[in-house]
């Protein structure tokens, strides 16, 4: 999968979890900028992402994510190591 | 050693700061680190030298365990067990000193055990250095710890500003600072901002918190059918005492940290100005909230949500608004976390109620966030009510916090419940206020109105002095503390860009004209504040959080 494909799929997940169909998501989007993206929804986004790509992150990685780009990179890293 | 003592302020602090920079300059950063470790052990042992052995033992044990823990890439089988053993040993130590003897006492009191085991002295700061080290072990296991050097580790745990009552540090934010040679270069600006923040914390502790201490102390030791006004004055006195005591301690710690070139995380950010309970926990004892989120809430929530995923159940916002979804995704992790947070504070039932109350508050707050109509769907509310709305939100949040704090402080559950009942007027108002006969004339026709409605009684001057005067003093004090707590900017907002805390605070829009700068006036002010505070050192009690 390419970075753009992962970003598009992650964006769909974020819109779905936060229930905001109109939300614009880029690689630089941070949780602080998006209303409703609190620690509770952060967990939901991460778990939905895990399920959608069939990967698993460890707890520490989940806490370290600073923006959407880092989540996308993490997914790509996990997908690469699965092959 | 107490921050608010002459030996600390006049001897320990100047000597350790000077020796630290001289050592760094003459012998390099390694010497400065060793010196700071030794100073920290002296600081800790001043109170009871025997417990230095406990501290050294705890550090040696945890460092040894940490060396066995590797990240995921080069992990050997059985690592999970090593981590489990390390964490259990730490919790065991905490259990022995905090819970075992109260529990045995409880068994004795209900007749299950015939032998009275007495009690044990709680080593100061034990839960803080145990927590810090458990966090470190967990992160070693997850491969997050880059710096495995022993000296930086010992310094990270013992660094005296945070050793006894926090802020609870994360290795990631301070160990790189200890490793950085820049930390050991003397910067006058750091000493100036550090001393300013230290003075602010000292004023909060010695002049504000300790002034209220006897009121709260007196109030909570004589609880029997407390009437309305009396109940509120006791509750408010304690609530303000706790805030100024603990946040004052944290300010002093952060100020001391920067005097040694180290930035510590913020611990309090005007918590009583919060407009919701969720916000309150983001502003009160912030490093504990962060710690609990990382080590309890997140792992529990991840576990629950992954289970739901595997069972094919959704984890979206819509799913959380169904009852089973809400119960498992929000209520369970929140309750478990707050239950354990309450338990951490002590072995009494009142601490459990404190934790459960906050568990309920947070769950209700989350439910409201999920179930309320989304802001875009509400018709635009008229602007003129926004001040009223925010005031109501802050008041509601504060009263909720206050009720929980009563359980937190009270000697037992029935005392707390009596006090809360009093606050809600169930024990009567405590009126009428007494007025001397010859003062009645100043009220004019109101006097007749008040006396005929039972709000005012005509009585002797002695009764007036003992009943009405304290009420008036209470009211005036409450207003003064209210202004400082709910309206004035906090010290980090006043310091602005000069704030030495790791976390930056948002400036208060109404107070942006106050910009702190190093100046002769500010230097004199800081000196004066420290001097005035030092006059009252001898009445100072220990810090409230030393018991946890």
Contacts between the chains, C-beta under 8 A, distances in Angstrom:
chain1	res1	chain2	res2	distance
A	16	B	316	5.5
A	17	B	315	7.1
A	17	B	316	5.0
A	17	B	317	6.2
A	18	B	317	6.2
A	19	B	316	6.8
A	19	B	317	4.3
A	19	B	318	6.3
A	19	B	374	8.0
A	36	B	317	7.6
A	38	B	278	7.7
A	39	B	293	6.1
A	39	B	297	7.3
A	39	B	298	7.6
A	40	B	301	7.2
A	40	B	329	7.9
A	40	B	330	6.6
A	40	B	366	6.8
A	41	B	317	7.1
A	43	B	298	6.4
A	43	B	301	4.4
A	43	B	302	5.9
A	43	B	305	6.0
A	44	B	305	6.3
A	44	B	315	4.8
A	44	B	316	6.9
A	44	B	317	7.6
A	44	B	320	7.6
A	44	B	329	7.5
A	46	B	302	7.4
A	47	B	302	6.6
A	47	B	305	4.0
A	47	B	306	5.7
A	47	B	308	7.9
A	47	B	309	5.7
A	47	B	315	5.4
A	48	B	309	7.4
A	48	B	315	5.5
A	48	B	316	7.3
A	50	B	306	7.1
A	50	B	309	7.2
A	51	B	309	4.3
A	58	B	72	6.7
A	58	B	142	5.7
A	59	B	142	6.7
A	59	B	298	6.1
A	59	B	299	5.6
A	59	B	302	6.4
A	60	B	139	6.5
A	60	B	142	3.9
A	60	B	143	7.4
A	60	B	144	4.9
A	62	B	298	6.7
A	62	B	302	6.9
A	63	B	294	5.9
A	63	B	298	6.7
A	64	B	144	7.8
